[in-house]
Amino acid sequence: MAIESDADRAIYLDTADFGVTVTKADASTFSAIWDLRFVLVQPNGLSVGYESAEPRLMARTSDVSALSHGDTLSIQSISYVLRGIEPDNLGMTTLLMEKASV
């Protein structure tokens, strides 16, 4: 059971502080924390790799529960495709994103 309420979690996502506005395909919006996490990609297990960034969002589960893999989201006028959904079972969900092809 989560200690904080959904309203408490919304405070952390406030766009006046840390949050960004995310627009769904139906034009509805929600707030989330936007992160470009560093990743080291090592193809085929090679010891040599290359650096990349993994776009991620952290949002309230109640705001993103209807999303599905492949949905398109817009963040700061850039389109992303939803590739992974990781609920923490405490009221927050991490969304793994990929920049949409132009």
Solvent accessible surface area in square Angstrom, and as a share of the most:
residue,aa,sasa,rsa
1,M,223,0.99
2,A,29,0.23
3,I,175,0.89
4,E,68,0.31
5,S,56,0.36
6,D,49,0.25
7,A,71,0.55
8,D,60,0.31
9,R,26,0.09
10,A,37,0.29
11,I,118,0.60
12,Y,140,0.53
13,L,4,0.02
14,D,64,0.33
15,T,70,0.41
16,A,89,0.69
17,D,99,0.51
18,F,149,0.62
19,G,9,0.09
20,V,25,0.15
21,T,70,0.41
22,V,0,0.00
23,T,47,0.27
24,K,45,0.19
25,A,94,0.73
26,D,108,0.56
27,A,77,0.60
28,S,49,0.32
29,T,80,0.46
30,F,15,0.06
31,S,35,0.22
32,A,0,0.00
33,I,54,0.27
34,W,54,0.19
35,D,66,0.34
36,L,105,0.52
37,R,112,0.41
38,F,125,0.52
39,V,33,0.19
40,L,98,0.49
41,V,49,0.28
42,Q,79,0.35
43,P,58,0.36
44,N,151,0.78
45,G,71,0.68
46,L,102,0.51
47,S,107,0.69
48,V,116,0.67
49,G,32,0.30
50,Y,125,0.48
51,E,129,0.58
52,S,47,0.31
53,A,53,0.41
54,E,45,0.20
55,P,18,0.12
56,R,50,0.18
57,L,1,0.01
58,M,82,0.37
59,A,0,0.00
60,R,49,0.18
61,T,44,0.25
62,S,70,0.45
63,D,31,0.16
64,V,4,0.02
65,S,84,0.54
66,A,93,0.72
67,L,20,0.10
68,S,62,0.40
69,H,119,0.53
70,G,42,0.41
71,D,46,0.24
72,T,59,0.34
73,L,1,0.01
74,S,34,0.22
75,I,2,0.01
76,Q,122,0.54
77,S,114,0.74
78,I,71,0.36
79,S,51,0.33
80,Y,17,0.07
81,V,24,0.14
82,L,0,0.00
83,R,126,0.46
84,G,8,0.08
85,I,54,0.27
86,E,81,0.36
87,P,73,0.46
88,D,67,0.35
89,N,137,0.70
90,L,93,0.46
91,G,19,0.18
92,M,25,0.11
93,T,3,0.02
94,T,13,0.07
95,L,0,0.00
96,L,35,0.17
97,M,8,0.03
98,E,86,0.39
99,K,124,0.53
100,A,25,0.19
101,S,113,0.73
102,V,197,1.13
